[in-house]
Amino acid sequence: MNIIEAKQEIINTVRAYLLKDETGAYRIPVEKQRPMLLMGPPGIGKTAIMEQIASELGINLVSYTITHHTRQSAIGLPFISKRDFGGEEYSVTEYTMSEIIAAVYEQIERSGIHEGILFLDEINCVSETLAPMMLQFLQYKTFGTHKVPDGFVIVTAGNPPEYNRSVRDFDIVTLDRVKRLDITADVEAWKRYAYQMGVHGAILAYLDIKKENFYIVKADLAGQQFVTARGWEDLSRIMTVYEEMGLPITRELVLQYLEDPEVARDFATYYDLYQKYRTSYHVPEILAGQRPTDIHALVSAPFDEKLSLIGLLTDALGQGFRAYGEQVDIQRAVFTEMKKLRDALPSANAVDQNVHTAPAASTAPATDRPSTTSGTSSAAAGGLQVQLAADHDAMVAELQRQQKAHLLSHRAERIERKVILALEELMHDLSIARGDGTATTDDALYALAKQWFTKRESARKAAIEKTGTELTNAFGFLHDAFSDGQEIVIFLSNLNASSACLRFIKECGNDAYYQYNQFLLLRDQRSTLRAEAARMLEL
């Protein structure tokens, strides 16, 4: 299975393991919950999906690379204690708590959540001294004399022997105690994740052309050479920052992440070409509805060049799709704070009720926050700014708590930070208004806050309209250039691989997208019917 299928299977299994009956006992007894074993090549995202799973399920994640541990750190250090047996005192050997088990309890203390995942990577590469303990761990969920707390699901990962010379083969006794998932490198599955993470458009376009270079592990006289999904993602991050800083993307830089000289050279050459296409095809103008490009020349261009243009269009639109989703979640959270301020006003029933519903086409906030009501009475007594400051401080404290407990994804943390910055902006504006006498009552301050919110909402709606128009214009350009050829199919496939795009379409709609999706569906149905008719005629 690919990494996306593996992720869903793990989610299903974790949910099944954590399901309880009416008495509060786990439906599948803890001792019968098989640890999961993910077997697949290195760098395809096994650790990354564990972070996503924990975040999506709202549970803990404690992650260790088991090869970093000795027998002592894994099972604990021995010490002598006194025990009474049959009326006589004896010296016995006991063990301190395993560092790994202790980390689980510490995570429970930090988060206040009693369920989670204990993820142990490289489990089939443990040291000689630790190997005998793995069977005990997988069977009884214990390290030494200390058990993994109930409610923590065990997931392990390992690499096949062709990728790691220190791999140990599991025997049947061990394999019979795990739920094994074999994962293969799949560029199409990875692209769905890559669009979500905003991986650089040059990388996605290149891998559309050179799919065979997505994952490579080989050894020759020059030594080991490899290209992994992790390498592509990390290269994307450094490329994005280098571009922002105006630094060149060189072959030497690429080789630091793609450790195959041939692939590194090939991608570096393509990146230069991609930048040339970015300039020569005037993508911003195309999305604005202009036709600065010679369409007739494009029709006769090499297919690789067409794919690059489609990649440029997809990348530019993807930025708008991701910004849309982020702004919806931020504005939704800000709206919650605005509603609390309005409801706390003494004259709440008399205040204009324009801000009474959440932003349209939105979903629930990225993360849950505790209700902040400590400042309500002070607001009712004329302390709207005190209420806002209290809400802001509570939000900062909650962000710090979730950071410490490692409960936030990178995206969720970014949204939390932007919500806090938005409230700080509002607090600053209200402070100035109160100081210069523009607004001297809470009702007047709330009216200013409402104007501030409405301005943000207007900007958000304008951005939605701009992104929708750009999507329509992209379809129009590709239709003018290629009619209804395979280029439109590839463009639609790229859009459908992006969860951010699908969210935008679901919540905002786009007639051109619906039209071409329907057209291609009907075309596929006609092709299927023609093939079936031809088959019947041959009988």
PATISE-168998 format. One record per residue (C-alpha): residue number from 1; x, y, z. Coordinates in Angstrom, 2 decimals, always signed. Layout:
BEGIN
    n       xx       yy       zz
  NUM        X        Y        Z
...
//
This chain:
BEGIN
    n       xx       yy       zz
    1    +0.00    +0.00    +0.00
    2    +1.06    +3.61    -0.40
    3    +1.63    +6.04    +2.46
    4    -1.87    +7.58    +2.19
    5    -3.53    +4.16    +2.42
    6    -1.29    +3.26    +5.34
    7    -2.25    +6.46    +7.15
    8    -5.95    +5.67    +6.84
    9    -5.45    +2.09    +7.99
   10    -3.57    +3.28   +11.07
   11    -6.32    +5.82   +11.83
   12    -8.95    +3.08   +11.55
   13    -6.95    +0.74   +13.79
   14    -6.25    +3.38   +16.45
   15    -9.94    +4.32   +16.56
   16   -10.88    +0.64   +16.88
   17    -8.33    +0.06   +19.67
   18    -9.56    +3.12   +21.61
   19   -13.27    +2.30   +21.24
   20   -14.91    +1.50   +24.58
   21   -18.07    -0.40   +25.52
   22   -20.85    +0.81   +27.80
   23   -18.82    -0.11   +30.89
   24   -15.82    +1.99   +29.84
   25   -13.65    -1.03   +28.95
   26   -11.86    -1.18   +25.61
   27   -13.83    -3.23   +23.05
   28   -10.59    -4.92   +22.04
   29    -8.75    -5.82   +25.29
   30    -5.40    -4.07   +25.61
   31    -3.50    -7.36   +25.61
   32    -5.15    -8.28   +22.27
   33    -4.33    -4.98   +20.58
   34    -1.56    -5.96   +18.20
   35    +1.20    -3.37   +17.77
   36    +1.35    -2.11   +14.19
   37    +4.54    -2.59   +12.18
   38    +5.12    -0.30    +9.20
   39    +7.67    -1.78    +6.84
   40    +8.90    +0.43    +4.03
   41   +11.89    +2.24    +2.57
   42   +13.41    +5.13    +4.54
   43   +12.31    +8.70    +3.98
   44    +8.81    +8.04    +2.58
   45    +7.00    +9.78    +5.42
   46    +6.33    +7.15    +8.10
   47    +7.13    +9.56   +10.93
   48    +5.29   +12.43    +9.23
   49    +2.01   +10.52    +9.01
   50    +2.23    +9.61   +12.71
   51    +2.31   +13.33   +13.56
   52    -0.67   +13.94   +11.26
   53    -2.64   +11.04   +12.74
   54    -2.11   +12.17   +16.34
   55    -3.10   +15.74   +15.44
   56    -6.21   +14.68   +13.53
   57    -7.39   +12.32   +16.29
   58    -6.55   +14.77   +19.08
   59    -4.36   +12.30   +20.96
   60    -0.77   +12.20   +22.21
   61    +2.26   +11.11   +20.24
   62    +5.47    +9.93   +21.88
   63    +8.09    +9.14   +19.27
   64   +11.47    +7.41   +19.67
   65   +14.09    +6.01   +17.34
   66   +14.85    +2.77   +19.12
   67   +18.37    +2.46   +17.68
   68   +19.35    +5.45   +19.84
   69   +18.73    +3.40   +22.97
   70   +20.81    +0.97   +24.96
   71   +19.36    -1.85   +27.01
   72   +19.70    +0.29   +30.13
   73   +17.84    +3.34   +28.79
   74   +15.07    +1.19   +27.28
   75   +14.31    -1.09   +30.24
   76   +15.73    +0.99   +33.11
   77   +18.73    +0.71   +35.44
   78   +18.96    -2.06   +38.06
   79   +19.00    -1.31   +41.77
   80   +18.90    -3.43   +44.94
   81   +15.82    -3.30   +47.13
   82   +14.70    -5.23   +50.20
   83   +11.70    -7.58   +50.00
   84   +10.07    -9.78   +52.62
   85    +9.33   -13.39   +51.68
   86    +7.98   -15.86   +54.25
   87    +8.98   -13.64   +57.11
   88   +12.56   -13.26   +55.92
   89   +14.14   -10.24   +54.23
   90   +15.91   -10.66   +50.91
   91   +17.86    -8.39   +48.58
   92   +16.30    -8.36   +45.12
   93   +17.08    -6.63   +41.86
   94   +14.53    -4.12   +40.56
   95   +14.65    -1.61   +37.72
   96   +14.08    +2.09   +37.47
   97   +11.36    +3.13   +35.03
   98   +12.29    +2.95   +31.37
   99   +13.06    +6.30   +29.79
  100   +10.50    +5.49   +27.09
  101    +7.70    +4.60   +29.53
  102    +8.53    +7.65   +31.64
  103    +8.23    +9.84   +28.52
  104    +4.70    +8.50   +27.96
  105    +3.64    +9.44   +31.50
  106    +5.27   +12.86   +31.16
  107    +3.33   +13.48   +27.94
  108    +0.07   +12.56   +29.70
  109    +0.93   +15.06   +32.46
  110    +1.72   +17.82   +29.97
  111    -1.35   +17.34   +27.79
  112    -3.97   +16.07   +30.22
  113    -4.89   +13.50   +27.53
  114    -4.64    +9.84   +28.56
  115    -4.69    +8.24   +25.12
  116    -2.11    +8.35   +22.37
  117    +0.41    +6.59   +20.18
  118    +3.84    +5.32   +21.18
  119    +5.84    +5.27   +17.95
  120    +9.14    +3.39   +17.82
  121   +11.12    +3.77   +14.60
  122   +13.82    +1.43   +13.22
  123   +12.60    -1.37   +15.46
  124   +14.28    -4.05   +13.36
  125   +17.70    -2.39   +13.78
  126   +18.06    -2.63   +17.56
  127   +21.35    -3.52   +19.24
  128   +22.38    -7.04   +20.23
  129   +21.63    -6.37   +23.88
  130   +18.20    -4.87   +23.26
  131   +16.95    -7.36   +20.67
  132   +15.71    -9.96   +23.21
  133   +13.55    -7.31   +24.86
  134   +11.63    -6.54   +21.65
  135    +9.60    -9.75   +21.74
  136    +8.63    -9.04   +25.35
  137    +7.69    -5.50   +24.44
  138    +5.58    -6.48   +21.41
  139    +3.83    -9.27   +23.32
  140    +3.28    -7.72   +26.75
  141    +3.74    -3.97   +26.01
  142    +6.35    -3.66   +28.74
  143    +9.93    -2.42   +28.99
  144   +11.56    -4.13   +31.93
  145    +8.94    -4.33   +34.67
  146    +7.00    -1.26   +33.55
  147    +4.00    -1.41   +31.25
  148    +2.91    +1.05   +28.57
  149    -0.17    +2.82   +30.01
  150    -3.54    +1.57   +28.79
  151    -4.86    +3.85   +26.06
  152    -1.53    +4.13   +24.27
  153    -1.44    +2.29   +20.95
  154    +1.94    +0.97   +19.86
  155    +3.09    +1.65   +16.30
  156    +6.53    +0.58   +15.13
  157    +8.39    +1.06   +11.88
  158   +11.30    -0.58   +10.15
  159   +13.21    -0.70    +6.87
  160   +13.52    -3.73    +4.60
  161   +17.03    -5.29    +4.59
  162   +17.88    -3.95    +1.13
  163   +17.92    -0.42    +2.59
  164   +19.77    -1.05    +5.83
  165   +22.65    -3.44    +6.48
  166   +21.96    -3.56   +10.23
  167   +18.41    -4.90    +9.80
  168   +17.41    -7.99   +11.77
  169   +14.82   -10.36   +10.34
  170   +11.83   -10.90   +12.59
  171   +10.99   -14.52   +13.26
  172    +7.49   -15.96   +12.98
  173    +6.95   -15.72   +16.73
  174    +7.46   -11.96   +16.59
  175    +5.58   -11.36   +13.34
  176    +2.62   -13.32   +14.70
  177    +2.21   -10.63   +17.36
  178    +2.09    -7.55   +15.14
  179    -0.20    -6.06   +12.52
  180    +2.12    -5.58    +9.56
  181    +1.64    -2.90    +6.90
  182    +4.02    -2.97    +3.93
  183    +4.44    +0.49    +2.37
  184    +5.87    +1.35    -1.02
  185    +7.06    +4.68    -2.42
  186    +4.27    +6.15    -4.56
  187    +4.77    +9.55    -6.17
  188    +1.05   +10.10    -6.86
  189    +0.14    +9.47    -3.22
  190    +2.98   +11.73    -2.06
  191    +1.80   +14.52    -4.36
  192    -1.47   +14.78    -2.41
  193    +0.55   +15.41    +0.74
  194    +2.93   +17.70    -1.14
  195    +0.15   +19.98    -2.40
  196    -1.17   +20.24    +1.16
  197    +2.28   +21.16    +2.48
  198    +2.94   +23.68    -0.29
  199    +5.91   +21.84    -1.79
  200    +7.69   +24.00    -4.38
  201    +6.01   +23.98    -7.78
  202    +9.28   +23.20    -9.58
  203    +9.57   +19.93    -7.66
  204    +5.99   +18.88    -8.40
  205    +6.32   +19.79   -12.07
  206    +9.65   +17.97   -12.35
  207    +8.21   +14.82   -10.77
  208    +5.30   +14.94   -13.21
  209    +7.91   +14.65   -15.94
  210   +10.44   +12.38   -14.21
  211    +8.35   +10.15   -11.94
  212   +11.15    +7.58   -11.91
  213   +13.35   +10.02    -9.99
  214   +10.97   +10.36    -7.04
  215   +12.58    +7.59    -4.99
  216   +15.98    +6.03    -5.70
  217   +18.28    +3.96    -3.52
  218   +21.32    +2.37    -5.12
  219   +24.98    +1.62    -4.53
  220   +27.85    +1.62    -7.01
  221   +31.59    +2.19    -7.01
  222   +31.01    +5.80    -5.95
  223   +29.14    +4.63    -2.86
  224   +25.52    +4.90    -1.79
  225   +23.25    +7.22    -3.75
  226   +19.67    +7.98    -2.79
  227   +16.72   +10.27    -3.35
  228   +13.77   +10.12    -0.92
  229   +10.44   +11.83    -0.31
  230   +11.96   +13.42    +2.78
  231   +14.77   +14.81    +0.63
  232   +12.33   +16.41    -1.82
  233   +10.29   +18.02    +0.97
  234   +13.34   +19.37    +2.78
  235   +14.76   +20.67    -0.50
  236   +11.46   +22.45    -1.13
  237   +11.66   +24.28    +2.20
  238   +15.19   +25.55    +1.65
  239   +14.41   +26.53    -1.96
  240   +11.42   +28.61    -0.86
  241   +13.45   +30.48    +1.75
  242   +16.42   +30.94    -0.59
  243   +14.12   +32.49    -3.19
  244   +12.69   +34.86    -0.57
  245   +16.26   +35.87    +0.33
  246   +17.29   +36.25    -3.32
  247   +19.87   +33.45    -3.08
  248   +20.62   +31.16    -6.05
  249   +19.41   +27.55    -6.22
  250   +22.56   +25.73    -7.33
  251   +23.35   +22.15    -8.18
  252   +25.54   +22.02    -5.07
  253   +22.56   +23.01    -2.90
  254   +20.31   +20.43    -4.56
  255   +22.95   +17.71    -4.08
  256   +22.87   +18.33    -0.32
  257   +19.28   +17.02    -0.29
  258   +19.15   +14.69    -3.31
  259   +22.21   +12.53    -2.84
  260   +22.32   +11.23    -6.36
  261   +24.58   +13.40    -8.58
  262   +22.69   +12.58   -11.76
  263   +19.26   +13.43   -10.34
  264   +20.61   +16.53    -8.59
  265   +22.16   +17.78   -11.84
  266   +18.98   +17.00   -13.78
  267   +16.71   +18.81   -11.31
  268   +19.01   +21.84   -11.03
  269   +18.94   +22.16   -14.82
  270   +15.16   +21.81   -14.83
  271   +14.80   +24.42   -12.08
  272   +16.59   +26.98   -14.28
  273   +14.22   +26.08   -17.12
  274   +11.22   +26.33   -14.78
  275   +12.26   +29.84   -13.79
  276   +12.59   +30.72   -17.47
  277    +9.06   +29.42   -18.13
  278    +7.77   +31.39   -15.15
  279    +9.01   +34.58   -16.80
  280    +8.27   +33.81   -20.44
  281    +4.72   +32.51   -19.93
  282    +3.60   +35.42   -17.70
  283    +1.52   +33.25   -15.36
  284    +0.14   +36.18   -13.28
  285    -1.17   +37.79   -16.46
  286    -2.76   +34.51   -17.61
  287    -4.55   +34.16   -14.26
  288    -5.70   +37.77   -14.57
  289    -7.45   +36.86   -17.84
  290    -4.88   +38.22   -20.28
  291    -3.28   +36.36   -23.19
  292    +0.38   +37.47   -23.17
  293    +1.57   +34.10   -24.46
  294    +1.62   +32.98   -28.08
  295    -0.92   +30.16   -27.86
  296    -0.02   +28.80   -31.31
  297    +3.63   +28.41   -30.23
  298    +2.50   +26.68   -27.04
  299    +0.47   +24.10   -28.97
  300    +3.61   +22.95   -30.80
  301    +5.83   +23.09   -27.69
  302    +7.36   +19.87   -26.29
  303    +5.11   +18.01   -23.88
  304    +7.56   +18.57   -21.00
  305    +7.18   +22.31   -21.54
  306    +3.40   +22.02   -21.43
  307    +3.61   +20.06   -18.19
  308    +5.83   +22.79   -16.74
  309    +3.26   +25.46   -17.63
  310    +0.49   +23.39   -16.05
  311    +2.69   +23.06   -12.96
  312    +3.23   +26.82   -12.84
  313    -0.52   +27.45   -13.04
  314    -1.27   +24.82   -10.38
  315    +1.41   +26.21    -8.08
  316    +0.14   +29.79    -8.37
  317    -3.47   +28.74    -7.77
  318    -2.41   +26.51    -4.87
  319    -1.11   +29.52    -2.99
  320    -4.56   +31.08    -3.23
  321    -6.32   +27.89    -2.16
  322    -4.12   +27.45    +0.91
  323    -4.46   +31.14    +1.82
  324    -8.24   +30.79    +1.59
  325    -8.36   +27.87    +4.02
  326    -6.03   +29.62    +6.44
  327    -8.00   +32.87    +6.38
  328   -11.31   +31.07    +6.92
  329    -9.97   +29.36   +10.04
  330    -8.39   +32.56   +11.36
  331   -11.46   +34.70   +10.74
  332   -13.72   +32.08   +12.28
  333   -11.64   +32.15   +15.46
  334   -11.60   +35.96   +15.50
  335   -15.38   +35.96   +15.04
  336   -15.71   +33.83   +18.19
  337   -13.85   +36.49   +20.16
  338   -15.97   +39.26   +18.62
  339   -19.17   +37.50   +19.61
  340   -17.96   +37.13   +23.19
  341   -17.24   +40.86   +23.33
  342   -20.65   +41.74   +21.92
  343   -22.51   +39.39   +24.26
  344   -20.68   +40.89   +27.26
  345   -21.82   +44.47   +26.53
  346   -24.56   +45.85   +28.83
  347   -26.37   +47.13   +25.74
  348   -25.78   +43.97   +23.70
  349   -29.45   +43.76   +22.67
  350   -29.40   +47.35   +21.46
  351   -26.12   +47.12   +19.52
  352   -26.35   +46.67   +15.77
  353   -26.32   +42.89   +15.18
  354   -24.38   +42.75   +11.90
  355   -21.72   +40.56   +13.49
  356   -23.91   +37.66   +14.52
  357   -22.97   +34.80   +12.26
  358   -19.65   +33.12   +11.53
  359   -17.87   +33.90    +8.23
  360   -19.59   +32.17    +5.34
  361   -18.03   +29.14    +3.67
  362   -16.02   +28.22    +6.72
  363   -15.38   +25.21    +8.87
  364   -14.68   +24.75   +12.55
  365   -11.57   +26.44   +13.95
  366    -8.31   +24.56   +13.45
  367    -8.00   +23.82   +17.16
  368   -10.33   +23.85   +20.14
  369    -9.84   +26.49   +22.78
  370   -11.19   +26.62   +26.31
  371   -14.00   +29.12   +26.86
  372   -12.66   +32.38   +28.29
  373   -15.24   +34.05   +30.49
  374   -13.10   +35.54   +33.24
  375   -13.41   +39.06   +31.82
  376   -17.20   +39.10   +31.27
  377   -18.12   +40.97   +34.44
  378   -15.42   +43.58   +33.89
  379   -16.66   +44.19   +30.34
  380   -20.20   +44.65   +31.61
  381   -18.85   +47.25   +34.02
  382   -17.11   +49.17   +31.21
  383   -14.03   +47.01   +30.66
  384   -14.25   +45.80   +27.05
  385   -10.48   +46.21   +26.71
  386    -9.96   +44.22   +29.90
  387   -12.13   +41.44   +28.46
  388   -10.18   +41.46   +25.20
  389    -6.85   +41.42   +27.04
  390    -8.00   +38.52   +29.21
  391    -9.10   +36.53   +26.16
  392    -5.79   +37.28   +24.44
  393    -3.74   +36.20   +27.47
  394    -5.77   +32.99   +27.83
  395    -5.18   +32.23   +24.15
  396    -1.43   +32.77   +24.52
  397    -1.36   +30.51   +27.58
  398    -3.30   +27.80   +25.76
  399    -0.95   +28.01   +22.77
  400    +2.04   +27.60   +25.07
  401    +0.40   +24.62   +26.78
  402    -0.32   +22.90   +23.48
  403    +3.19   +23.63   +22.21
  404    +4.70   +22.11   +25.33
  405    +2.51   +19.06   +24.94
  406    +3.30   +18.81   +21.19
  407    -0.40   +18.77   +20.32
  408    -0.32   +21.23   +17.43
  409    +0.49   +20.61   +13.80
  410    +2.60   +23.27   +12.06
  411    -0.48   +24.59   +10.29
  412    -2.59   +24.72   +13.46
  413    +0.18   +26.52   +15.33
  414    +0.52   +29.05   +12.51
  415    -3.22   +29.76   +12.63
  416    -3.16   +30.15   +16.42
  417    -0.31   +32.63   +16.15
  418    -2.12   +34.64   +13.46
  419    -5.30   +34.79   +15.55
  420    -3.27   +36.12   +18.48
  421    -1.60   +38.70   +16.22
  422    -5.02   +39.78   +14.93
  423    -6.28   +40.32   +18.48
  424    -3.13   +42.28   +19.31
  425    -3.81   +44.50   +16.28
  426    -7.37   +45.08   +17.50
  427    -6.19   +45.82   +21.04
  428    -3.71   +48.37   +19.66
  429    -6.38   +50.10   +17.54
  430    -8.83   +50.28   +20.44
  431    -6.15   +51.61   +22.77
  432    -5.35   +54.42   +20.34
  433    -9.05   +55.23   +19.89
  434    -9.61   +55.38   +23.64
  435    -6.47   +57.44   +24.15
  436    -7.28   +60.13   +21.57
  437   -10.93   +60.32   +22.58
  438   -12.30   +58.82   +19.36
  439   -14.18   +56.23   +21.42
  440   -14.77   +56.66   +25.14
  441   -17.44   +54.03   +25.89
  442   -17.51   +50.27   +25.46
  443   -20.32   +50.57   +22.92
  444   -18.20   +52.96   +20.86
  445   -15.16   +50.70   +21.18
  446   -17.23   +47.71   +20.08
  447   -18.47   +49.66   +17.07
  448   -14.84   +50.28   +16.08
  449   -14.04   +46.60   +16.64
  450   -16.96   +45.65   +14.42
  451   -15.67   +47.94   +11.66
  452   -12.25   +46.33   +12.02
  453   -13.77   +42.86   +11.70
  454   -15.92   +43.86    +8.72
  455   -12.86   +45.26    +6.94
  456   -11.05   +41.94    +7.43
  457   -14.08   +40.05    +6.18
  458   -14.34   +42.26    +3.09
  459   -10.67   +41.63    +2.29
  460   -11.21   +37.89    +2.73
  461   -14.20   +37.87    +0.37
  462   -12.24   +39.88    -2.19
  463    -9.47   +37.27    -2.01
  464   -12.05   +34.51    -2.56
  465   -13.37   +36.27    -5.65
  466    -9.84   +36.80    -6.98
  467    -8.89   +33.13    -6.49
  468   -12.13   +31.95    -8.12
  469   -11.59   +34.27   -11.09
  470    -8.00   +33.07   -11.50
  471    -9.17   +29.45   -11.54
  472   -11.76   +30.26   -14.21
  473    -9.16   +32.13   -16.25
  474    -6.74   +29.20   -16.02
  475    -9.38   +26.87   -17.45
  476   -10.14   +29.40   -20.17
  477    -6.49   +29.73   -21.17
  478    -5.89   +25.98   -21.27
  479    -9.07   +25.48   -23.32
  480    -7.99   +28.14   -25.81
  481    -4.54   +26.58   -26.08
  482    -5.35   +22.87   -26.05
  483    -9.12   +22.62   -26.54
  484   -10.23   +19.60   -24.50
  485    -6.98   +17.65   -24.76
  486    -5.04   +15.72   -22.19
  487    -3.55   +18.94   -20.81
  488    -6.95   +19.79   -19.26
  489    -7.08   +16.28   -17.78
  490    -3.65   +16.72   -16.20
  491    -4.61   +20.15   -14.85
  492    -7.79   +18.75   -13.29
  493    -5.87   +15.82   -11.82
  494    -3.47   +18.25   -10.16
  495    -6.36   +20.25    -8.73
  496    -8.12   +17.13    -7.45
  497    -4.93   +16.00    -5.72
  498    -4.96   +19.18    -3.63
  499    -7.12   +19.08    -0.50
  500    -6.88   +22.87    -0.31
  501    -8.36   +23.17    -3.81
  502   -11.14   +20.70    -3.04
  503   -12.01   +22.64    +0.11
  504   -12.18   +25.88    -1.87
  505   -14.42   +24.30    -4.51
  506   -16.68   +22.72    -1.90
  507   -17.15   +25.92    +0.08
  508   -17.01   +28.57    -2.66
  509   -17.82   +26.71    -5.87
  510   -16.50   +27.38    -9.39
  511   -18.57   +26.93   -12.54
  512   -15.57   +26.27   -14.80
  513   -14.32   +23.51   -12.50
  514   -17.75   +21.86   -12.41
  515   -18.11   +22.19   -16.18
  516   -14.80   +20.54   -17.04
  517   -15.15   +17.89   -14.37
  518   -18.56   +16.95   -15.79
  519   -17.28   +17.06   -19.35
  520   -14.41   +14.71   -18.59
  521   -16.71   +12.38   -16.67
  522   -19.05   +12.15   -19.64
  523   -16.12   +11.66   -22.00
  524   -14.82    +8.79   -19.88
  525   -18.29    +7.24   -19.84
  526   -18.53    +7.49   -23.64
  527   -15.09    +5.89   -24.00
  528   -16.16    +3.04   -21.74
  529   -19.38    +2.50   -23.70
  530   -17.50    +2.52   -27.03
  531   -15.03    -0.04   -25.71
  532   -17.88    -2.22   -24.46
  533   -19.70    -1.94   -27.80
  534   -16.52    -2.92   -29.66
  535   -16.09    -5.91   -27.38
  536   -19.68    -7.03   -28.02
  537   -19.21    -6.76   -31.79
  538   -16.22    -9.05   -31.58
  539   -18.24   -11.79   -29.88
//
